[in-house]
Amino acid sequence: MKYKTCVSITEKNPNKLNSVLKKALTKSEYAEIRLDFMKPSEIPIALQNVEKKLSKCVCTLRPKNEGGKFSGSEKERISILKLISEYNPFLLDIEFNTLKNNQKLREYVKKSKTVILVSWHDFTKTPNMKNLNSKLKDMKKLSNFVKIVTVAKSTNDTSRVLSLYNKSSKIKLIAFAMGEQASFSRILCLYLGSPFTYVSLGKAIAPGQFSLNEMKTLV
């Protein structure tokens, strides 16, 4: 079995995005375009520039309160998420809390036939097993693609996150823990059933993230 990677791209210049994306996709099956690193006004240009490659891309527009860089209003962010859905990327990453509270957005994306990757992050800790299972149960109702990422302070924290794969038989789950001591979870998740794991082109953009070259030698 060939394990797959998804390169996280944080390019700020929409005119340079195409060349960076082309480089990433020569070695990686997928790429994540972190559109929140760009100015909101330049995102439409970026989408047009890479339209032909979006079938291999996860598009993400993470707000600041969810660990992202998007600087506009929530109303503006929702509007851009709708625009992204019209380009039909491989996956459109939307936060669980955003989807839960916005039925109109859920209906709009569904109508566009773009597949949602419903995501949830805990940037301070790893919740107990009961809370993790409950979160997974709620998220599965919104999409077959689910991403759960926490911060691990011990091997027990990491083990709890990875144990979610025991309850994910009918969905495509991406679950791992952040942190230097939890970096191995970014590899183990592949063996447990994750459709891909996130890597960087060079410098890590999240704690414990491997580069694309490192990951290719490890798996």
C-alpha positions in Angstrom: 0.0 0.0 0.0 1.3 3.5 -0.9 0.7 6.0 1.8 -0.3 9.5 0.7 0.8 13.0 1.8 -0.7 16.4 1.7 1.7 19.3 1.5 0.6 22.4 3.4 1.2 25.6 1.4 1.2 29.0 3.0 2.1 31.2 0.0 1.0 34.8 0.5 1.4 35.9 -3.1 -1.5 34.6 -5.4 0.7 34.9 -8.5 3.4 32.6 -7.0 0.9 30.0 -5.8 0.7 28.1 -9.0 4.5 27.4 -9.2 4.7 26.4 -5.6 1.7 24.1 -6.0 3.2 22.6 -9.1 6.3 21.8 -7.2 4.4 20.3 -4.3 2.3 18.0 -6.5 5.2 16.6 -8.4 6.1 14.7 -5.2 2.9 14.6 -3.2 -0.5 13.2 -4.0 -2.3 16.2 -2.5 -1.7 19.8 -1.3 -3.4 21.9 1.3 -3.7 25.6 0.2 -3.9 27.7 3.3 -5.8 30.6 1.8 -6.0 32.3 5.2 -2.4 33.4 4.7 -3.4 35.6 1.8 -5.2 38.9 1.8 -9.0 38.2 1.4 -9.2 40.4 -1.7 -6.5 38.3 -3.4 -8.1 34.9 -2.8 -10.3 35.0 -6.0 -7.2 35.6 -8.1 -5.4 32.7 -6.4 -8.3 30.4 -7.1 -8.4 31.3 -10.7 -4.6 30.8 -11.0 -4.7 27.2 -9.7 -8.2 26.2 -10.9 -6.9 23.2 -12.9 -5.0 21.8 -10.0 -7.8 22.1 -7.4 -8.9 18.5 -7.9 -5.8 17.5 -5.8 -6.2 20.3 -3.3 -7.6 20.7 0.2 -8.6 24.4 0.5 -8.5 25.9 4.0 -9.5 29.4 5.2 -8.8 29.2 8.9 -9.9 32.1 11.2 -7.7 33.4 13.9 -9.8 32.0 16.7 -9.2 28.5 15.2 -5.5 29.0 14.9 -5.5 30.5 11.4 -4.5 33.8 9.8 -7.7 35.0 8.3 -8.1 38.7 9.2 -11.5 39.6 7.7 -15.0 39.4 9.3 -16.8 36.1 9.7 -19.4 37.2 7.2 -16.6 37.8 4.7 -15.0 34.4 5.5 -18.3 32.6 4.9 -18.7 34.4 1.6 -15.2 33.3 0.5 -15.9 29.7 1.6 -18.9 29.6 -0.6 -16.8 31.0 -3.5 -14.2 28.2 -2.9 -16.9 25.6 -3.0 -17.8 26.7 -6.5 -14.3 25.7 -7.7 -14.9 22.1 -6.5 -11.6 21.4 -4.8 -10.8 17.8 -3.7 -11.8 18.9 -0.2 -13.0 22.1 1.5 -11.8 22.2 5.1 -14.5 23.9 7.3 -14.3 24.0 11.1 -16.9 21.9 13.0 -18.1 25.0 15.0 -18.6 26.9 11.8 -20.6 24.1 10.1 -22.6 23.4 13.3 -23.8 27.0 13.5 -24.4 27.7 9.9 -27.0 25.6 8.1 -27.1 27.9 5.1 -23.4 27.3 4.5 -23.8 23.6 4.8 -26.6 23.7 2.2 -24.7 25.9 -0.1 -21.6 23.7 -0.2 -23.8 20.6 -0.5 -25.4 22.1 -3.6 -22.0 22.8 -5.1 -21.2 19.1 -4.7 -17.9 20.0 -3.0 -16.8 17.5 -0.3 -16.3 19.0 3.1 -13.5 18.0 5.4 -15.0 18.9 8.8 -12.2 19.8 11.2 -11.7 20.4 14.9 -8.5 21.4 16.7 -7.7 21.7 20.4 -4.5 23.8 20.6 -4.1 23.5 24.4 -4.7 19.8 25.3 -6.1 16.4 24.4 -9.6 15.9 25.8 -10.6 12.7 27.6 -11.8 9.7 25.6 -15.5 10.4 26.3 -15.2 13.9 24.9 -13.2 12.8 21.9 -15.7 10.0 21.0 -18.6 12.5 21.4 -16.9 15.0 19.1 -16.2 12.3 16.5 -19.9 11.2 16.6 -21.1 14.8 16.1 -18.6 15.4 13.3 -19.5 12.3 11.4 -23.0 13.7 10.9 -21.6 16.5 8.8 -19.2 14.7 6.4 -17.5 11.4 5.7 -14.1 13.2 5.9 -13.3 14.2 9.5 -10.1 15.8 10.9 -9.4 15.8 14.6 -6.1 17.3 15.9 -5.1 18.0 19.5 -2.0 19.0 21.4 -0.4 16.0 23.2 1.6 16.5 26.4 2.2 12.7 27.0 2.2 9.4 25.1 -1.2 8.7 26.7 -2.6 11.9 25.0 -1.4 10.7 21.6 -2.7 7.2 22.1 -6.2 8.6 22.9 -6.3 10.5 19.6 -5.1 7.5 17.6 -7.6 5.2 19.3 -10.4 7.1 17.4 -9.6 5.0 14.4 -11.3 2.1 16.1 -14.6 4.0 15.7 -14.1 5.3 12.2 -14.8 2.3 9.9 -17.3 4.1 7.7 -15.5 7.4 7.4 -12.2 8.8 6.3 -10.6 10.0 9.5 -7.5 12.2 9.8 -6.6 12.2 13.5 -3.2 12.9 15.0 -1.6 15.0 17.8 0.6 18.1 17.5 3.8 18.6 19.5 7.4 17.4 19.1 6.9 14.3 21.2 3.7 13.4 19.3 5.2 13.7 15.8 5.1 9.9 15.4 1.3 10.1 15.3 1.6 11.8 12.0 3.1 8.6 10.7 1.0 6.1 12.6 -2.2 7.6 11.5 -1.4 6.4 7.9 -1.1 2.8 9.1 -4.4 3.1 11.0 -6.3 4.3 8.0 -5.9 8.0 7.4 -6.3 8.9 3.7 -3.2 11.1 4.0 -0.9 12.9 6.4 0.0 16.6 6.4 3.7 17.6 5.6 5.6 20.8 4.8 7.7 21.7 1.7 10.4 22.8 4.0 10.0 24.5 7.4 7.2 23.0 9.5 4.1 25.1 9.9 2.8 23.1 12.9 4.6 21.5 15.9 6.0 18.1 15.0 5.2 18.3 11.3 7.6 16.4 9.0 8.8 17.8 5.7 7.7 16.0 2.5 11.2 14.5 2.0 11.4 13.3 5.6 8.0 11.6 5.3 8.8 9.9 2.1 11.8 8.3 3.7 9.9 7.2 6.8 6.9 5.5 5.1 
